[in-house]
Amino acid sequence: ACLVGSEMCIRDRKGNAVFVASQLRKLHGCACAFTLWAPGRIFADESPSTQGRGIILDSDDEWVLIECPAPFGAKGATQRLFRIADIKSVAEIVG
């Protein structure tokens, strides 16, 4: 664990963002599970969470475009743009 705002924490997150960006480039079109550094209302549900799922549509070194399932009871899906530095980890959902 690192202290928020500490120089070491910022350096760790920057290094992690480079790693996550390299993973995302290999996962375009894949369903993935994401863990964020801090809770936010960014995925389909209403409550703040650090966990989410979606299909990676596109990414570069700084941003990733994710198609997220629609909130419960709604039809379709939504596209969300995330800053890669906010993503702690990503894993492909297999099966």
Number of C-alpha atoms within 10 A of each C-alpha: 4 11 9 9 9 10 11 12 14 15 12 12 19 15 12 18 21 14 15 20 21 14 15 24 16 11 18 17 15 17 19 19 15 15 17 18 14 12 13 13 12 18 23 17 13 11 11 12 16 18 19 18 20 24 20 23 19 16 21 13 16 14 16 20 19 24 20 20 19 15 14 9 6 8 9 10 13 14 16 16 14 15 14 25 20 19 21 18 18 19 16 17 12 7 4
